[in-house]
């Protein structure tokens, strides 16, 4: 669990991403996902800047839960909805190709001790995957998806996403 300073930094970065998404016309699920991207990015960067095994272990546990529950919500709610629209079907297919490497990177880190020599490069690989994925979503996929689904559907998808994520967190 993040300490109070880490928690505040995470929330601040999430708020910045949410504000940027709002300025770009995102609402509902897309604005919320951008916020979550910011929150987990702050934690990823904190871990990446630390050589302390305790910090790495403590925060990776939270990062893992957030990434896996976030992806489960996207896979169960957002991307199936995007398959319904001709303009976004290819986006859903591309997302499906990006999920397995992310899950593999998380599993590999789960199998390592945070003080082992391979942990730092493996974590750096995860950070790179997450940054590439979130950049692609926020800069390319979400704008196209927002246009395709509209504001009302985006709000409905947010509610369904939050329920799916809550269930995923309970299972982790």
Secondary structure as GFF3:
##gff-version 3
##sequence-region A 1 172
A	DSSP	alpha_helix	4	23	.	.	.	ID=ss1
A	DSSP	alpha_helix	28	48	.	.	.	ID=ss2
A	DSSP	alpha_helix	53	73	.	.	.	ID=ss3
A	DSSP	pi_helix	74	78	.	.	.	ID=ss4
A	DSSP	alpha_helix	79	82	.	.	.	ID=ss5
A	DSSP	alpha_helix	89	110	.	.	.	ID=ss6
A	DSSP	alpha_helix	117	136	.	.	.	ID=ss7
A	DSSP	pi_helix	137	141	.	.	.	ID=ss8
A	DSSP	alpha_helix	142	171	.	.	.	ID=ss9
###
